[in-house]
């Protein structure tokens, strides 16, 4: 992510999904299909995470999403206290 994209991502409120994955895909204009190609994830898992089907994520998977987007884990998965709006 560029510095501008990071600022945009960090300014987004966390929805009831508990993460900012949908915002990250939107801001970077990267596709879920690209994420599947460049990570160990399945299409179903990426889609489920974006939709907030899973409220918990392993540290390894959080690192993988952060690596894909070029940001910190906390940018995508803020502490629960930050997620409550």
Secondary structure, DSSP 8 states (H G I E B T S, - for coil): --HHHHHHHHHS---TTSS-HHHHHHHHT--HHHHHHHSS--HHHHHHHHHTS-S---HHHHHHHHHHHTS-HHHHS--HHHH--
